[in-house]
Amino acid sequence: MAEEARERAEELQPQIIERLKRILNNHELAHAYLLVGSTGSGKLEIARWLALRLFCLHPQNGEPDLTCAECQRILSGNHPDIVTASAQGRQIKVDEIRHLKAEFTKSAMEGSQKFFIIQDADKMTTGAANSLLKFIEEPGPGVYILMLTTNKSAVLPTIRSRTQVIEMQPLNRVKLLEQLAQADVPKGLGNVAVGLTDSVQEVQDWCADDWFKQAITGVCQWFNNVSQGNMLAFVEVQTKLVKLATDRGKQQVLLDLITLIWRDALLVANGVTDPARLHFVSEQGQMQALAGQYSMEQLLAVSQLTLEIRHLLGQNINFQNIVEQLTIRIVQTLHAVGAE
């Protein structure tokens, strides 16, 4: 298992692992990093690799040996000088950060290093993030902080400016599709899924009880109606999409599907026909019809509208309201000037 964990990090992000090795060899490791990447892109694996490498008693060729006492305690989650924090529910609140701050002020129990991992850093409340600023600016010798996020823009600028930002490299689509096929995810669902996540496990969770297939079908039906200005799309929000949006995670996936399908429509309008670049391949004919019906300016405006919806759930706006308002705005945008 330990060897697999190391190989997983190197498989997902080989360039970043090599970059970190050079930084360590040159003794240039910064005290705070923000790791940015989609779910499943390897952020947590990178954080664990770095912790292993820093604490390993006998590193070999720039790699942790995974067998020493320090590595074994890290792998078992029992190292006293490695502290993690993550969202409890929707947010990382001040109470959770207060625990981290208390740990910041303590000396390492063993050795001279302390290592902090903050998952879902974009979910820190403003108060929680602001309370961290002093410790990020002046963490003390031997203290390293890694913050992980899928959404860099949702992290406070004051936090971003005090960290070294490392962007995860996107995973190879062909390889990810192969992994999904091996996990028995149907090809059509896999084509869409790779536009949303790099995590095979997450896709498998979506596919449970046929939910992901129903979600794709519902979004496609909504797309076909709204793109024709048919207000049946408005009704479908309540009768189909809301029924699929049973929790916050599924609501977010549905919003991401809406953004993705209009992204494909814009690509098709720009002359992209290669299925390897599209996700909703079955809707390509409808998208080509749209390209002849509306101007590029209109389709670009609609695509921009869909890009703006992702953060609305975080503002506690009701899912149904988000999609109903989007539906109205799309119809208005496509028919404000009229088709060309």
VEXGU-215935 format. One record per residue (C-alpha): residue in one letter; x, z negated, y. Coordinates in steps of 0.5 Angstrom, whole numbers, plus 2048, in hexadecimal, padded with zeros to 3 digits. Layout:
# residues N
<node aa="A" u="X" w="Z" v="Y"/>
...
# end
This chain:
# residues 340
<node aa="M" u="800" w="800" v="800"/>
<node aa="A" u="806" w="7FE" v="805"/>
<node aa="E" u="809" w="805" v="804"/>
<node aa="E" u="802" w="809" v="805"/>
<node aa="A" u="801" w="805" v="80B"/>
<node aa="R" u="808" w="807" v="80E"/>
<node aa="E" u="807" w="80E" v="80B"/>
<node aa="R" u="800" w="80F" v="80E"/>
<node aa="A" u="803" w="80D" v="815"/>
<node aa="E" u="808" w="813" v="814"/>
<node aa="E" u="803" w="818" v="812"/>
<node aa="L" u="7FE" w="817" v="817"/>
<node aa="Q" u="803" w="816" v="81D"/>
<node aa="P" u="80A" w="819" v="81B"/>
<node aa="Q" u="80C" w="81B" v="822"/>
<node aa="I" u="80A" w="814" v="825"/>
<node aa="I" u="80E" w="810" v="81F"/>
<node aa="E" u="814" w="814" v="821"/>
<node aa="R" u="814" w="813" v="828"/>
<node aa="L" u="813" w="80B" v="827"/>
<node aa="K" u="819" w="80B" v="823"/>
<node aa="R" u="81D" w="80E" v="828"/>
<node aa="I" u="81B" w="809" v="82D"/>
<node aa="L" u="81C" w="804" v="829"/>
<node aa="N" u="823" w="806" v="827"/>
<node aa="N" u="825" w="807" v="82F"/>
<node aa="H" u="822" w="800" v="830"/>
<node aa="E" u="81D" w="803" v="835"/>
<node aa="L" u="816" w="800" v="832"/>
<node aa="A" u="811" w="7FE" v="838"/>
<node aa="H" u="80D" w="7F8" v="838"/>
<node aa="A" u="807" w="7FB" v="838"/>
<node aa="Y" u="804" w="802" v="835"/>
<node aa="L" u="7FD" w="805" v="835"/>
<node aa="L" u="7FC" w="809" v="82F"/>
<node aa="V" u="7F6" w="80E" v="830"/>
<node aa="G" u="7F3" w="812" v="82A"/>
<node aa="S" u="7ED" w="814" v="827"/>
<node aa="T" u="7EA" w="80F" v="821"/>
<node aa="G" u="7EE" w="810" v="81B"/>
<node aa="S" u="7F4" w="813" v="81F"/>
<node aa="G" u="7F9" w="80E" v="81D"/>
<node aa="K" u="7F9" w="809" v="823"/>
<node aa="L" u="7F9" w="803" v="81E"/>
<node aa="E" u="7FE" w="806" v="819"/>
<node aa="I" u="803" w="807" v="81F"/>
<node aa="A" u="802" w="800" v="822"/>
<node aa="R" u="803" w="7FD" v="81B"/>
<node aa="W" u="809" w="801" v="819"/>
<node aa="L" u="80C" w="7FF" v="820"/>
<node aa="A" u="80B" w="7F8" v="81E"/>
<node aa="L" u="80E" w="7F9" v="817"/>
<node aa="R" u="814" w="7FC" v="81A"/>
<node aa="L" u="815" w="7F7" v="820"/>
<node aa="F" u="814" w="7F1" v="81B"/>
<node aa="C" u="817" w="7F4" v="815"/>
<node aa="L" u="81E" w="7F0" v="813"/>
<node aa="H" u="821" w="7F6" v="80F"/>
<node aa="P" u="81F" w="7FC" v="812"/>
<node aa="Q" u="822" w="803" v="80F"/>
<node aa="N" u="823" w="809" v="812"/>
<node aa="G" u="81E" w="807" v="818"/>
<node aa="E" u="818" w="805" v="813"/>
<node aa="P" u="816" w="7FE" v="811"/>
<node aa="D" u="818" w="7FC" v="80A"/>
<node aa="L" u="811" w="7FA" v="809"/>
<node aa="T" u="814" w="7F5" v="804"/>
<node aa="C" u="817" w="7EF" v="808"/>
<node aa="A" u="813" w="7E9" v="809"/>
<node aa="E" u="811" w="7EB" v="811"/>
<node aa="C" u="80E" w="7F2" v="80E"/>
<node aa="Q" u="80A" w="7EE" v="809"/>
<node aa="R" u="807" w="7EA" v="80E"/>
<node aa="I" u="805" w="7EF" v="812"/>
<node aa="L" u="802" w="7F3" v="80D"/>
<node aa="S" u="7FE" w="7ED" v="80A"/>
<node aa="G" u="7FC" w="7EC" v="812"/>
<node aa="N" u="7FF" w="7E5" v="812"/>
<node aa="H" u="805" w="7E6" v="817"/>
<node aa="P" u="804" w="7E0" v="81C"/>
<node aa="D" u="807" w="7E4" v="821"/>
<node aa="I" u="803" w="7EA" v="821"/>
<node aa="V" u="7FC" w="7E9" v="825"/>
<node aa="T" u="7F7" w="7EE" v="824"/>
<node aa="A" u="7F0" w="7EF" v="829"/>
<node aa="S" u="7EA" w="7F3" v="828"/>
<node aa="A" u="7E3" w="7F4" v="82B"/>
<node aa="Q" u="7DE" w="7EF" v="828"/>
<node aa="G" u="7D8" w="7F3" v="829"/>
<node aa="R" u="7D8" w="7F8" v="82F"/>
<node aa="Q" u="7DD" w="7F5" v="833"/>
<node aa="I" u="7E4" w="7F1" v="833"/>
<node aa="K" u="7E2" w="7EB" v="837"/>
<node aa="V" u="7E6" w="7E6" v="83B"/>
<node aa="D" u="7E5" w="7E1" v="836"/>
<node aa="E" u="7E9" w="7E5" v="831"/>
<node aa="I" u="7EE" w="7E7" v="836"/>
<node aa="R" u="7EF" w="7E0" v="838"/>
<node aa="H" u="7F1" w="7DF" v="831"/>
<node aa="L" u="7F7" w="7E4" v="832"/>
<node aa="K" u="7F9" w="7E1" v="838"/>
<node aa="A" u="7FA" w="7DB" v="835"/>
<node aa="E" u="7FE" w="7DE" v="830"/>
<node aa="F" u="802" w="7E2" v="835"/>
<node aa="T" u="804" w="7DB" v="838"/>
<node aa="K" u="807" w="7D8" v="831"/>
<node aa="S" u="80E" w="7DA" v="82F"/>
<node aa="A" u="80F" w="7DE" v="828"/>
<node aa="M" u="80E" w="7D9" v="822"/>
<node aa="E" u="813" w="7DD" v="81F"/>
<node aa="G" u="819" w="7E1" v="822"/>
<node aa="S" u="818" w="7E3" v="829"/>
<node aa="Q" u="813" w="7E9" v="829"/>
<node aa="K" u="80B" w="7E9" v="829"/>
<node aa="F" u="807" w="7EF" v="828"/>
<node aa="F" u="800" w="7F0" v="82B"/>
<node aa="I" u="7FB" w="7F5" v="829"/>
<node aa="I" u="7F5" w="7F6" v="82D"/>
<node aa="Q" u="7F0" w="7FB" v="829"/>
<node aa="D" u="7EA" w="7FE" v="82D"/>
<node aa="A" u="7EE" w="7FD" v="834"/>
<node aa="D" u="7E9" w="801" v="837"/>
<node aa="K" u="7E3" w="7FC" v="835"/>
<node aa="M" u="7E7" w="7F6" v="839"/>
<node aa="T" u="7E2" w="7F4" v="83F"/>
<node aa="T" u="7E5" w="7F5" v="846"/>
<node aa="G" u="7E6" w="7ED" v="846"/>
<node aa="A" u="7E9" w="7ED" v="83F"/>
<node aa="A" u="7EE" w="7F3" v="841"/>
<node aa="N" u="7F0" w="7F0" v="848"/>
<node aa="S" u="7F1" w="7E9" v="845"/>
<node aa="L" u="7F7" w="7ED" v="841"/>
<node aa="L" u="7FA" w="7F0" v="847"/>
<node aa="K" u="7FF" w="7EB" v="848"/>
<node aa="F" u="801" w="7EA" v="841"/>
<node aa="I" u="802" w="7F2" v="840"/>
<node aa="E" u="806" w="7F2" v="847"/>
<node aa="E" u="80B" w="7EC" v="845"/>
<node aa="P" u="80A" w="7EB" v="83D"/>
<node aa="G" u="811" w="7E7" v="83C"/>
<node aa="P" u="816" w="7E9" v="838"/>
<node aa="G" u="815" w="7EB" v="831"/>
<node aa="V" u="80D" w="7EC" v="832"/>
<node aa="Y" u="80A" w="7F3" v="830"/>
<node aa="I" u="803" w="7F5" v="832"/>
<node aa="L" u="800" w="7FB" v="82E"/>
<node aa="M" u="7F9" w="7FD" v="831"/>
<node aa="L" u="7F5" w="802" v="82D"/>
<node aa="T" u="7EF" w="807" v="82F"/>
<node aa="T" u="7EB" w="80D" v="82E"/>
<node aa="N" u="7EA" w="80E" v="835"/>
<node aa="K" u="7EF" w="80D" v="83A"/>
<node aa="S" u="7EB" w="80E" v="840"/>
<node aa="A" u="7E7" w="808" v="83F"/>
<node aa="V" u="7ED" w="804" v="83F"/>
<node aa="L" u="7EE" w="801" v="846"/>
<node aa="P" u="7F3" w="805" v="84A"/>
<node aa="T" u="7F7" w="7FE" v="84C"/>
<node aa="I" u="7F8" w="7FD" v="844"/>
<node aa="R" u="7FA" w="805" v="843"/>
<node aa="S" u="7FF" w="804" v="849"/>
<node aa="R" u="802" w="7FE" v="846"/>
<node aa="T" u="803" w="801" v="83F"/>
<node aa="Q" u="807" w="807" v="83B"/>
<node aa="V" u="801" w="80C" v="839"/>
<node aa="I" u="802" w="80F" v="832"/>
<node aa="E" u="7FD" w="815" v="830"/>
<node aa="M" u="7FC" w="816" v="829"/>
<node aa="Q" u="7FD" w="81D" v="827"/>
<node aa="P" u="7F7" w="820" v="824"/>
<node aa="L" u="7F6" w="821" v="81C"/>
<node aa="N" u="7F7" w="827" v="819"/>
<node aa="R" u="7F0" w="82A" v="818"/>
<node aa="V" u="7F1" w="82E" v="812"/>
<node aa="K" u="7F4" w="827" v="80F"/>
<node aa="L" u="7EF" w="823" v="811"/>
<node aa="L" u="7EA" w="828" v="80E"/>
<node aa="E" u="7ED" w="828" v="807"/>
<node aa="Q" u="7ED" w="820" v="808"/>
<node aa="L" u="7E6" w="820" v="809"/>
<node aa="A" u="7E4" w="825" v="803"/>
<node aa="Q" u="7E8" w="820" v="7FF"/>
<node aa="A" u="7E3" w="81B" v="801"/>
<node aa="D" u="7DE" w="81F" v="7FF"/>
<node aa="V" u="7DB" w="821" v="806"/>
<node aa="P" u="7D8" w="827" v="806"/>
<node aa="K" u="7DB" w="82D" v="80A"/>
<node aa="G" u="7D6" w="82E" v="80F"/>
<node aa="L" u="7D6" w="827" v="811"/>
<node aa="G" u="7DE" w="826" v="811"/>
<node aa="N" u="7DE" w="82C" v="816"/>
<node aa="V" u="7DA" w="828" v="81B"/>
<node aa="A" u="7DD" w="821" v="819"/>
<node aa="V" u="7E4" w="823" v="81B"/>
<node aa="G" u="7E2" w="824" v="822"/>
<node aa="L" u="7E0" w="81D" v="822"/>
<node aa="T" u="7E5" w="819" v="81F"/>
<node aa="D" u="7EB" w="819" v="81B"/>
<node aa="S" u="7E9" w="814" v="816"/>
<node aa="V" u="7E7" w="816" v="80F"/>
<node aa="Q" u="7E4" w="80F" v="80E"/>
<node aa="E" u="7E0" w="80F" v="814"/>
<node aa="V" u="7DD" w="816" v="812"/>
<node aa="Q" u="7DB" w="813" v="80B"/>
<node aa="D" u="7D7" w="80E" v="80F"/>
<node aa="W" u="7D3" w="813" v="813"/>
<node aa="C" u="7D2" w="816" v="80D"/>
<node aa="A" u="7CF" w="810" v="809"/>
<node aa="D" u="7C7" w="811" v="808"/>
<node aa="D" u="7C8" w="819" v="80A"/>
<node aa="W" u="7C8" w="816" v="811"/>
<node aa="F" u="7CD" w="81B" v="814"/>
<node aa="K" u="7CA" w="821" v="811"/>
<node aa="Q" u="7C3" w="81F" v="815"/>
<node aa="A" u="7C7" w="81D" v="81B"/>
<node aa="I" u="7CA" w="824" v="81B"/>
<node aa="T" u="7C3" w="828" v="81A"/>
<node aa="G" u="7C0" w="824" v="81F"/>
<node aa="V" u="7C5" w="825" v="824"/>
<node aa="C" u="7C5" w="82D" v="822"/>
<node aa="Q" u="7BD" w="82D" v="823"/>
<node aa="W" u="7BD" w="829" v="82A"/>
<node aa="F" u="7C3" w="82E" v="82C"/>
<node aa="N" u="7BF" w="834" v="82A"/>
<node aa="N" u="7B9" w="832" v="82E"/>
<node aa="V" u="7BC" w="82F" v="834"/>
<node aa="S" u="7C1" w="836" v="835"/>
<node aa="Q" u="7BA" w="83A" v="835"/>
<node aa="G" u="7B7" w="835" v="83A"/>
<node aa="N" u="7B2" w="833" v="835"/>
<node aa="M" u="7B0" w="82C" v="837"/>
<node aa="L" u="7AE" w="82B" v="82F"/>
<node aa="A" u="7B6" w="828" v="830"/>
<node aa="F" u="7B3" w="823" v="834"/>
<node aa="V" u="7AE" w="821" v="82F"/>
<node aa="E" u="7B3" w="821" v="829"/>
<node aa="V" u="7B8" w="81C" v="82D"/>
<node aa="Q" u="7B2" w="817" v="82B"/>
<node aa="T" u="7B0" w="819" v="825"/>
<node aa="K" u="7B7" w="81B" v="821"/>
<node aa="L" u="7BD" w="819" v="825"/>
<node aa="V" u="7BA" w="812" v="827"/>
<node aa="K" u="7B8" w="811" v="820"/>
<node aa="L" u="7C0" w="812" v="81E"/>
<node aa="A" u="7C3" w="80E" v="823"/>
<node aa="T" u="7C2" w="808" v="81F"/>
<node aa="D" u="7C8" w="804" v="822"/>
<node aa="R" u="7CD" w="805" v="828"/>
<node aa="G" u="7D2" w="808" v="823"/>
<node aa="K" u="7CD" w="80E" v="821"/>
<node aa="Q" u="7CB" w="80E" v="828"/>
<node aa="Q" u="7D2" w="810" v="82A"/>
<node aa="V" u="7D3" w="815" v="824"/>
<node aa="L" u="7CC" w="819" v="827"/>
<node aa="L" u="7CF" w="819" v="82E"/>
<node aa="D" u="7D5" w="81C" v="82B"/>
<node aa="L" u="7D2" w="821" v="827"/>
<node aa="I" u="7CE" w="823" v="82D"/>
<node aa="T" u="7D4" w="824" v="831"/>
<node aa="L" u="7D8" w="828" v="82B"/>
<node aa="I" u="7D2" w="82D" v="82A"/>
<node aa="W" u="7D2" w="82F" v="832"/>
<node aa="R" u="7DA" w="82F" v="831"/>
<node aa="D" u="7D9" w="834" v="82C"/>
<node aa="A" u="7D4" w="838" v="830"/>
<node aa="L" u="7D9" w="838" v="836"/>
<node aa="L" u="7DF" w="83B" v="831"/>
<node aa="V" u="7DA" w="840" v="82E"/>
<node aa="A" u="7D8" w="842" v="835"/>
<node aa="N" u="7DF" w="843" v="837"/>
<node aa="G" u="7E0" w="848" v="831"/>
<node aa="V" u="7E3" w="843" v="82B"/>
<node aa="T" u="7E0" w="845" v="825"/>
<node aa="D" u="7E5" w="842" v="820"/>
<node aa="P" u="7E2" w="83D" v="81B"/>
<node aa="A" u="7E8" w="839" v="81B"/>
<node aa="R" u="7E7" w="837" v="822"/>
<node aa="L" u="7E0" w="836" v="822"/>
<node aa="H" u="7DC" w="830" v="81F"/>
<node aa="F" u="7D5" w="832" v="81F"/>
<node aa="V" u="7D6" w="839" v="81B"/>
<node aa="S" u="7CF" w="839" v="819"/>
<node aa="E" u="7CC" w="83A" v="820"/>
<node aa="Q" u="7D1" w="83F" v="822"/>
<node aa="G" u="7CC" w="844" v="823"/>
<node aa="Q" u="7C7" w="840" v="827"/>
<node aa="M" u="7CE" w="83F" v="82C"/>
<node aa="Q" u="7CF" w="846" v="82C"/>
<node aa="A" u="7C8" w="847" v="82F"/>
<node aa="L" u="7C9" w="842" v="834"/>
<node aa="A" u="7CF" w="845" v="836"/>
<node aa="G" u="7CB" w="84C" v="838"/>
<node aa="Q" u="7C5" w="848" v="83B"/>
<node aa="Y" u="7C9" w="843" v="840"/>
<node aa="S" u="7CF" w="844" v="844"/>
<node aa="M" u="7D5" w="840" v="843"/>
<node aa="E" u="7D4" w="83C" v="849"/>
<node aa="Q" u="7CE" w="839" v="846"/>
<node aa="L" u="7D1" w="838" v="83F"/>
<node aa="L" u="7D7" w="834" v="842"/>
<node aa="A" u="7D2" w="830" v="846"/>
<node aa="V" u="7CE" w="82E" v="840"/>
<node aa="S" u="7D5" w="82C" v="83C"/>
<node aa="Q" u="7D7" w="828" v="842"/>
<node aa="L" u="7D0" w="824" v="842"/>
<node aa="T" u="7D1" w="823" v="83B"/>
<node aa="L" u="7D8" w="820" v="83C"/>
<node aa="E" u="7D5" w="81B" v="841"/>
<node aa="I" u="7D1" w="818" v="83C"/>
<node aa="R" u="7D6" w="814" v="837"/>
<node aa="H" u="7D7" w="80E" v="83C"/>
<node aa="L" u="7D0" w="80D" v="83D"/>
<node aa="L" u="7CF" w="809" v="837"/>
<node aa="G" u="7D4" w="804" v="83A"/>
<node aa="Q" u="7D0" w="803" v="840"/>
<node aa="N" u="7CA" w="801" v="83C"/>
<node aa="I" u="7C6" w="807" v="83D"/>
<node aa="N" u="7C1" w="808" v="838"/>
<node aa="F" u="7C3" w="80D" v="833"/>
<node aa="Q" u="7BC" w="811" v="833"/>
<node aa="N" u="7BC" w="811" v="83B"/>
<node aa="I" u="7C3" w="814" v="83B"/>
<node aa="V" u="7C1" w="81A" v="836"/>
<node aa="E" u="7BA" w="81B" v="83A"/>
<node aa="Q" u="7BE" w="81B" v="840"/>
<node aa="L" u="7C3" w="820" v="83E"/>
<node aa="T" u="7BE" w="824" v="83B"/>
<node aa="I" u="7BA" w="825" v="841"/>
<node aa="R" u="7C1" w="826" v="845"/>
<node aa="I" u="7C3" w="82B" v="840"/>
<node aa="V" u="7BC" w="82F" v="841"/>
<node aa="Q" u="7BD" w="82F" v="848"/>
<node aa="T" u="7C4" w="831" v="848"/>
<node aa="L" u="7C2" w="837" v="844"/>
<node aa="H" u="7BC" w="839" v="848"/>
<node aa="A" u="7BE" w="837" v="84F"/>
<node aa="V" u="7C1" w="83E" v="851"/>
<node aa="G" u="7BE" w="842" v="84B"/>
<node aa="A" u="7C1" w="846" v="845"/>
<node aa="E" u="7C6" w="84C" v="847"/>
# end
